Amino acid sequence: MAKRLYAAGWGVRAGLLLASMGAAMGAALGQVPDAPYPTLVPQERALPDRIAEKPSQPPAYLIPVAPLGFSAPGAINLGLRNSVVSLDFLDEGRLLFTFRVPGLVHRGSVEYEERQIRAVVLTLPAGAVEAEALWTVHDRQRYLWALSGSHFLLRDRNNLEMGDATLGLKPFLRFPGPLLWLEMDPTQQIIVTNSREPAAGSHSGDAGGQAARNVYGQKTEGESDLEVRVLRRDSGQVMLVSRARSTVHLPINSEGYLESLRGNGSEWLMNLKYFSGGSRIVGQVESNCPPVFDFLSEREVLVTTCSPLGGGKLVAMTTEGRRLWDAETSDATMWPLVVRSLEGTRLAREALKVNYPVRVGTTVDQGDVVGQLVEVLDAADGKVALETAASPILDGGGNVAISPSGRRVAVLNGGAIQVFELPSPTPLLEPLTVAPATHPTNR
């Protein structure tokens, strides 16, 4: 019998539930004064909604993955949102490719979730193996995040290790309980973590060494909590910490974090809350579900919205409230993921293509998923620079990467890593000369 997949809506991504820190802290929405937003409203465009028979341009070179030991996961994995692959640029000339190595599973063991991960550093354009390693991780969630300077973070249980191009690992941060998720600001100087804490509380020397701010009442004996922390990457210093009921996606830049505030009808306000205190409304969008925010750069935010009948829009805005571009997304796609270049000049959106319109709450038969499409866009104007497919279908992501400059894109497709050479992306918009201090502040 075919597996049925649940289209839970645009805001659910690889075990990630959108819930702003402001909501987690129990902030209440009051009357928000009007803000003098810039009135630029760009022309809308529609993103392609078909699986291209071939890429919109040929790849510059191919790196076959079978000789590296990679084999495609079975179709039974579709719908589980497991992380089985990671593909990242360490720099313009090197790729880090990691993947699960199939092996025997001892179902009666407490280590049932244990996986072996093979890692290889590949030089471009030849695809030669420069370094290789074998790691062990103990769950099926995302385990690797690329950093600038040819480094990366590797997550396993409650430990974060830092690695480099030699694939050597050094201890970085240790948490009091299992680390479930992390994300970073565009400059990679601030880290947001979600971890499940033991009932006894934090231990000295851990990343959770500071006392947690408890927003739902005091911990009780035997209770385990989800802790959301905002930390400085260079020192591990905890800037903010809060309890939450579920895993939190917290879009941040170096100044603060974004939360969505409900306006009238389908209107949502985008509120920037500063780490130093205070907040500012920076824009508004129309959406029939809570919009998802993602910082593409320090000043540009990608907003994913949804319409009543499925599909929705990508809306790119600046933190000064300037609307840069809109793009309609197809109602025959589900589970979108966004990957950005380190410099924030390009983004890749990948999604599962279904052969009929999908509504929020719709159940989809596994056999109705016809492929995984990839669209690469310029962050400044939304121009589509590349259309292609990714295969095998990996609904947990990890199969698309963009180089730091945005000029190279790597996609796992058709038994090879396809590397595309693209023209230079459109330059990012310069800041407005109007001081953002003219916008209202809520405290």
C-alpha positions in Angstrom: 0.0 0.0 0.0 1.4 3.4 -0.9 2.3 5.7 2.0 0.2 8.7 2.5 1.9 12.1 3.1 0.3 14.9 5.0 0.5 18.4 3.5 0.7 20.3 6.8 1.2 23.7 5.1 4.0 26.0 4.1 5.3 26.6 7.6 6.3 23.0 8.4 9.9 22.2 7.4 11.8 19.1 8.4 10.4 18.9 11.9 10.4 22.7 12.2 7.3 24.4 13.5 7.1 28.2 13.1 6.6 29.8 16.4 8.2 33.2 17.1 10.2 33.9 20.3 7.8 36.7 21.0 4.9 34.2 21.0 7.0 31.8 23.1 7.4 34.5 25.6 3.7 35.2 25.7 3.7 38.6 24.0 0.3 40.0 23.4 -0.7 41.8 20.3 -2.0 45.3 20.8 -2.8 48.2 18.5 0.1 48.9 16.2 0.4 52.4 14.7 0.7 52.9 11.0 4.3 53.0 9.7 5.5 55.0 6.7 6.5 52.0 4.6 8.1 52.7 1.2 5.4 52.2 -1.5 7.5 50.3 -4.1 5.4 47.3 -5.1 7.2 45.3 -7.8 5.5 43.3 -10.6 4.5 39.8 -9.6 5.9 36.7 -11.4 5.1 33.0 -11.2 7.7 30.4 -10.4 7.8 27.4 -12.7 5.8 24.5 -11.4 6.9 21.6 -13.7 9.7 19.1 -13.4 12.1 20.1 -16.3 13.1 17.2 -18.5 16.6 18.7 -18.5 18.1 21.7 -16.6 17.5 25.1 -18.1 21.3 25.1 -18.8 23.7 22.2 -19.0 25.9 21.6 -16.0 29.5 22.7 -16.3 30.7 19.3 -15.0 29.4 16.1 -13.3 30.8 14.2 -10.4 29.4 10.6 -10.3 28.4 9.6 -6.8 28.3 5.8 -7.1 32.2 5.6 -7.0 32.1 7.5 -3.7 29.9 4.8 -2.1 26.6 6.6 -2.4 23.4 4.6 -3.1 19.9 6.2 -3.3 17.7 5.6 -0.2 14.7 3.4 -0.8 11.3 4.9 -1.7 10.0 3.8 1.8 11.9 6.9 3.1 9.7 9.4 1.2 7.5 11.2 3.7 9.8 10.6 6.8 11.7 13.9 6.3 14.9 12.2 7.4 18.2 13.9 6.8 20.3 11.3 4.8 22.5 13.6 2.7 24.3 16.9 3.0 25.9 18.9 0.2 27.7 22.1 0.9 30.4 24.4 -0.6 33.3 24.8 1.7 34.6 27.5 -0.6 34.3 28.3 -4.3 36.5 25.3 -5.2 35.5 22.5 -2.8 32.4 20.6 -2.0 31.6 18.7 1.2 29.4 15.7 0.4 28.1 13.5 3.3 25.7 10.6 3.2 24.3 7.7 5.1 26.2 4.4 4.6 23.7 1.5 4.4 24.3 -1.3 6.9 22.8 -3.8 9.3 20.3 -2.4 11.9 19.9 -4.2 15.2 16.3 -3.4 16.0 16.5 -4.7 19.6 19.4 -2.3 20.4 19.0 1.0 22.2 21.2 2.4 19.4 18.5 1.7 16.8 18.8 5.3 15.5 22.6 5.0 15.1 23.8 5.8 11.6 27.2 5.8 9.8 27.8 8.9 7.8 30.5 9.0 5.1 32.1 12.4 4.4 34.2 13.4 1.4 35.7 16.7 0.4 35.7 17.0 -3.4 37.9 19.4 -5.4 36.4 21.2 -8.4 36.2 20.8 -11.3 37.8 17.3 -11.3 35.8 16.0 -8.3 38.9 14.4 -6.8 38.6 13.3 -3.2 40.8 15.5 -1.0 39.7 14.2 2.4 37.4 11.5 3.7 36.0 10.4 7.1 33.4 8.1 8.7 31.2 9.6 11.4 28.5 8.1 13.7 25.3 10.0 14.6 22.4 8.8 16.7 19.2 10.2 15.1 17.8 11.0 11.7 17.5 14.8 11.8 19.8 17.3 10.2 23.4 16.9 11.4 25.6 19.3 9.4 25.7 23.1 8.9 28.3 24.8 6.7 30.2 27.8 8.0 32.4 30.4 6.3 36.1 29.9 6.2 35.8 26.3 5.0 34.4 25.1 8.4 31.2 23.3 9.4 29.3 22.3 12.5 28.4 18.6 13.1 25.6 17.7 15.5 25.2 14.5 17.4 23.0 14.1 20.5 23.8 17.0 22.8 27.2 17.8 21.2 28.3 20.2 18.6 31.7 19.7 17.0 33.5 22.1 14.6 35.2 20.6 11.5 37.4 22.0 8.7 38.4 20.9 5.2 40.6 18.1 6.6 37.4 16.7 8.2 39.1 16.9 11.6 36.7 17.6 14.4 37.0 19.6 17.7 34.5 20.0 20.5 32.5 23.2 20.2 29.4 23.2 22.4 27.8 20.7 24.7 24.1 21.0 25.8 22.4 19.6 28.9 20.1 17.5 26.7 19.6 16.4 23.1 20.2 19.2 20.6 17.2 19.1 18.2 17.9 22.0 15.8 20.0 25.0 15.2 20.1 27.9 12.8 22.3 31.0 12.4 22.0 34.7 11.4 23.3 35.6 7.9 26.8 36.6 9.3 27.0 33.3 11.3 27.9 35.1 14.4 24.7 34.2 16.3 23.3 30.7 16.7 19.8 29.7 17.7 19.4 26.3 19.3 16.5 24.1 20.3 17.4 21.4 22.9 15.4 19.1 25.2 16.6 19.6 28.7 16.7 17.1 31.5 14.5 17.7 34.5 17.5 18.4 36.7 18.2 21.6 34.7 21.5 22.8 33.2 24.9 21.6 34.2 27.9 23.9 34.6 30.1 24.0 31.6 27.3 23.4 29.2 25.9 25.8 26.7 22.9 26.0 29.0 24.9 27.2 32.0 22.8 30.3 32.4 19.5 30.0 34.2 16.6 29.6 31.9 13.8 32.2 31.7 10.7 30.1 32.4 7.7 31.5 30.5 5.1 28.8 31.3 5.7 28.5 35.0 8.3 26.7 37.1 9.8 23.4 36.2 8.5 20.5 38.2 10.4 17.3 39.2 10.6 14.8 36.3 9.6 17.4 33.7 11.7 17.8 30.5 11.6 21.1 28.6 12.4 22.4 25.2 14.8 25.2 25.6 15.4 27.9 22.9 18.7 29.7 23.2 20.4 32.5 21.3 24.2 32.3 21.6 27.2 34.1 20.3 29.2 31.7 18.2 32.6 33.0 19.1 32.2 32.7 22.8 29.2 30.5 23.4 27.7 33.3 25.6 23.9 32.9 26.0 22.1 36.1 24.9 18.5 34.9 25.3 16.9 31.7 26.6 13.3 30.7 26.8 11.1 27.6 27.2 8.9 26.5 24.3 6.2 23.8 23.7 7.6 22.8 20.3 10.7 23.3 18.1 11.0 27.0 17.2 12.2 28.6 13.9 13.6 32.0 14.9 14.7 34.2 12.0 17.5 36.5 13.2 20.1 38.9 12.0 22.8 40.6 14.0 20.3 43.2 15.5 17.4 41.0 16.6 14.7 38.5 15.6 11.5 38.7 13.6 8.0 37.7 14.8 4.7 37.8 13.0 1.8 39.8 14.5 -1.8 39.2 13.4 -3.4 42.3 11.9 -6.9 42.6 10.3 -8.2 39.7 8.3 -5.4 38.0 6.4 -2.9 40.8 7.2 0.3 40.0 9.1 2.8 42.5 10.4 6.5 41.8 10.5 8.0 42.9 13.8 11.8 43.2 14.4 12.6 42.8 18.1 16.0 44.1 19.0 18.4 42.2 21.2 19.2 45.5 22.9 15.5 46.1 23.7 12.5 47.6 21.9 10.9 46.6 18.5 9.9 48.1 15.2 7.3 47.1 12.6 9.2 46.7 9.3 6.5 45.5 6.9 3.3 43.7 6.3 2.1 40.8 4.0 -1.2 39.1 3.2 -1.4 35.4 4.1 -4.0 32.9 5.0 -1.6 31.1 7.3 1.2 32.3 9.6 3.9 33.5 7.2 7.4 32.0 7.4 10.3 34.5 7.6 13.9 33.7 6.5 16.8 36.2 6.5 18.6 36.0 3.2 21.1 38.7 4.2 21.4 41.2 7.0 18.8 43.4 5.4 16.7 41.2 3.2 13.9 38.8 4.4 12.1 36.2 2.4 8.5 35.8 3.5 6.6 32.6 2.5 2.8 33.0 2.5 -0.1 30.9 1.5 -3.5 31.4 -0.2 -6.8 29.8 0.7 -6.8 27.4 -2.2 -3.1 26.2 -1.9 0.0 27.7 -3.3 1.1 31.2 -2.1 3.8 33.7 -2.6 7.4 34.4 -1.9 7.8 38.0 -0.9 11.2 39.6 -0.6 11.5 42.6 1.7 14.1 44.7 3.4 14.3 45.5 7.1 13.5 49.1 6.1 10.1 47.9 4.8 10.9 48.1 1.1 9.2 45.4 -1.0 11.7 44.0 -3.5 9.8 41.3 -5.5 7.0 38.8 -5.3 6.7 35.4 -6.9 3.7 33.1 -7.0 4.3 29.5 -6.0 2.4 26.6 -7.4 -0.4 24.8 -5.6 0.9 21.5 -7.0 4.0 21.6 -4.8 4.5 20.8 -1.1 7.2 20.8 1.6 9.3 23.7 0.3 12.9 24.2 1.5 15.1 27.3 1.0 18.9 27.3 0.7 20.9 30.5 0.5 24.4 31.5 -0.5 26.7 32.7 2.2 26.8 36.2 0.8 23.0 36.2 0.5 22.9 37.1 -3.2 21.2 33.9 -4.4 18.7 31.4 -3.0 17.5 28.0 -4.1 13.9 26.8 -3.5 13.2 23.1 -3.8 9.8 21.4 -3.3 8.1 18.2 -4.0 6.0 18.3 -7.2 2.6 16.6 -7.0 0.3 15.8 -9.9 -2.7 17.7 -8.6 -3.3 20.8 -6.4 -2.5 20.4 -2.7 -4.4 22.1 0.1 -3.4 22.5 3.7 -4.3 19.3 5.5 -4.5 17.3 2.2 -3.2 13.7 2.4 -1.1 12.8 -0.7 -0.4 9.3 -1.8 3.3 8.6 -2.1 2.8 7.6 -5.8 1.4 11.1 -6.6 4.7 12.7 -5.9 6.3 13.0 -9.4 9.6 14.6 -8.5 11.5 17.3 -6.7 12.0 20.6 -8.5 14.7 23.2 -7.9 14.6 26.9 -8.7 17.6 29.2 -8.2 16.7 32.9 -7.9 18.6 36.2 -7.5 17.9 37.6 -4.1 17.9 41.2 -5.3 15.1 40.9 -7.9 13.7 37.4 -7.9 15.1 36.6 -11.4 15.2 32.8 -12.0 18.8 31.9 -12.8 18.4 28.1 -13.0 15.6 25.4 -13.2 16.4 21.8 -12.7 15.3 18.6 -10.9 16.8 16.8 -8.0 16.9 13.0 -7.7 16.6 10.9 -5.8 13.8 12.8 -4.0 15.1 13.8 -0.6 12.2 15.5 1.3 14.6 16.3 4.2 16.8 18.4 1.9 20.6 18.4 1.8 20.8 17.8 -2.0 21.3 21.4 -3.2 24.1 23.8 -2.4 25.1 27.3 -3.6 28.7 28.6 -3.4 29.5 31.6 -1.2 29.5 34.0 -4.2 26.3 32.5 -5.7 28.0 31.8 -9.0 28.1 28.0 -8.6 25.2 25.7 -7.8 25.5 22.0 -7.0 22.5 19.6 -7.3 22.4 15.9 -6.6 20.6 14.6 -9.6 20.6 11.5 -11.8 23.4 9.6 -10.1 25.8 12.6 -10.1 26.5 15.9 -8.4 25.8 18.4 -11.2 27.7 21.7 -10.9 26.4 24.7 -12.7 28.3 27.9 -13.5 26.0 30.9 -13.4 26.5 34.6 -14.3 27.2 37.0 -11.4 24.0 37.6 -9.4 22.2 40.9 -9.4 23.9 43.1 -6.7 22.0 43.5 -3.5 20.1 46.7 -2.9 21.8 49.5 -1.1 20.1 50.7 2.2 17.5 53.4 2.0 18.7 56.9 3.0 15.6 57.3 5.1 16.5 56.5 8.7 14.6 53.5 10.1 14.2 55.4 13.3 11.2 57.1 11.8 9.2 53.9 12.2 7.2 53.3 15.3 8.8 51.5 18.3 6.9 49.2 20.6 8.2 48.3 24.0 
